[in-house]
Amino acid sequence: MITVKLTHGLTYQDKTVAEIRLKPLSVGGELAAFSLIDDLPELPGDATKAELLQRDVIETLTYWSQQIVADNIPSDIMTAQWLMDNLSTQDYHIVMAAQEDLRLKPFSSARFYHDAPAAAEQ
């Protein structure tokens, strides 16, 4: 598990959480994400770029909903749609860089991510 410092944070019940913990995706978490993704409505065959991009982002956030732990935000609140509505674009990129590092190499939970460019350069 790694700690990720968000630029804008996540606000829940008028409290902003500036740090989240990102844990490796468990088998159970992955299966739960697969099930949630299967429940998404089908895209039309002629889906626009915007529709395809939105689907890609919601699928990514579905996996993250199984991996992100934030103090004072219950896990049942941390859904893909909630993240879509509450995670800033800048923080999305920070979590994306942290997720990639978590996937590729294990390291100490003391490592922090402050911004996407710095995290990507490490």
N, C-alpha and C positions, 0 to 999 in steps of 0.2 A: 504494500500500500504506500502511496506517495501523497504528499501534501501539495496542493496547488493553490497558489495565491491568485485570486481573481482581481481584475482591475476595478470592475463595477460591482461585483458581488451578486448574490442572490437574495432577494428580499421576500420574506415570508412573515406574515402577521406584523408588519411594520418594523421588523428587525432585519438588518442586512448582514449576511454571512459573507465574509471576505475570503475565507479559506474553506476549501473542500478537501476531502480525501478521495482518492481514486484507487479503487482496489482492482486486482486482476479479475477478469470475467470468469466466474465459476461455470461449471457445466450446467448447473441448475439455472443460473442467471442467463446463460446463452439459450437454453431451451425455453425459458420464459420469454426472452426477447423474440425468438422464432415464432412463438405462439402469438404474441402481440402483433408482430409484423404480418403474420398470416391473416389476422383480423382486419388489416387495413383494406379499404376499398380498392378494387382493381382500377388501374389507370387505363384510360382509353388507348387504343392502338395508335392513335394520332396525338398522343400527349405532347404538350408543348415543352420547351426547354425548362420553363419555370415550374411546370408540374413535375417533371423528372427531377429537377434540383430539389424541390420541396420534399419529394419522396425520399431522396437520398439523405437529406438532412434529418427527416423524421425517423428513418431507420437507424441512423447513427445515434440520435438522441435516445432511441429505444434501448439500444445496447448500453449507453451511458446511464440510463435510469436504473440499470442493474448494477452499476459500478460506483456511482457517486454516493458518498456519505457526507452529509453536512449537518453540523450541530444545529439543533432546533428546527430542522425540517424533516418531518416524518417521511419514512421511505415510501409510504403509500401516496404521498403528495408529489414525490419526485418522479413524475411520469414524463414521457417524451413530450406530450403536449404542454405540460407545465414548464419544462425546460425551454421549449420553443417560445413560450410567452415571456419567460423571465431571464433567460441567459442572453447577455449582450453578444453582439457579433465578435467584439474583441475578446471577450472571455471564452467564446466558442473556440476561437483559434488557439488560445492558451491551453484549454483542455485537450484540444486535438493534438497539440505538440506533446503534452504530457502523456496522453494515451498512447501515442506512437512509441515513446521511450519506454513506457511500462510494458508494452507488447514485445519490444525488441530486446530489452535487457533489464534484469532485476537490479535494483540499487537501494540504498538506504532511504528510509522514509523521511530522513532529515532534508532531502533535496527539495527545494522549493522552485516553483515556476512563477515568475513575475510578469512576463510578457511573451507573446508568441515569437518575436524575432530572436530574443535571447535564448529562449528554450529550444528553438529550432537549431541554433548554432552550436549547442552543446553536444 
